[in-house]
């Protein structure tokens, strides 16, 4: 698109030429605190995504969580004796 499409329509060109837009100057470099907040707020990659791709591994993850919590409860019960 080398040609300006607004040059072909004189009415549209005259209407657009009426408006002047002034763009204010602003710094393009972020401050150190803005960069730090952006780093803290950025999403992270889930390390368990490859493990949860199938139903079998999803079920295994649930079973392991139940077994670990049951084992922790038994350990607490033994320590209270």
N, C-alpha and C positions, 0 to 999 in steps of 0.2 A: 504494500500500500504506500506508494510514493506520493500519490496525490492526496491532498486534503479534501475529504468529501464535503466539507462545509463551503468550499469555494464555489461549488456548482450552484448552490441555492443562494441567491442574493438576499432574499428576505431573511433567511436564517442567519446568514453571515452578518447582516446589519444588526440583527437582534443580539447576536453574541458579542459583537464589537462594543456594545453599549456598556458592558460590565467589565470592570477592572478589578482584579483580585490581587491583594497584597499578601504575600506569604511572610509571616514573621520569622525572624532568625531564631533558631533554637539550637542548642548543643546536641550533637548526635551521639556523643559519648555518654554512656550511663555512669552514674556515680557508683562508688564501691558498694554502698549499702543496697542500691537497686540490683546490682549483679548478685549480691549475696542472697537477697530475698528471692530473686528469680531461681537461683540454684536450689534453695531450700524448698521452693514450691513446685519444682518440676517433678513430673511423675517418674517413678522408677520402674525398672523391669522386674517382673515377678520371677524369682528363681525357680518356682515350682511349676511353671507353665509346661515344660517338657514332660513332667511327671503326670500331669492331669489330663493328658491328651486322650486317654482311653478310659472306659468305664472300669476296667479291672484295676488300674492303678488308683483311680478315684476311690474305689471301695477299699483297697488296701490302705490308703491314707486314712480313711475313716477308722478302720479296724486298729491301726497302729495308734491313733489318737486315743481310742477307747482303752486299749491295753495299757498305754502309758499312764492314763489318768487312774485306772483301776490299780495299777502297781503303785502309784504315788499314794493312793488312799490306804492301801495295805501297809506301806512303809510307815505312814503316819500312825496307823493303829498299832503297829509293833513298837514304835518309839514311845508311845504313850503308856505302855505296860510297865 
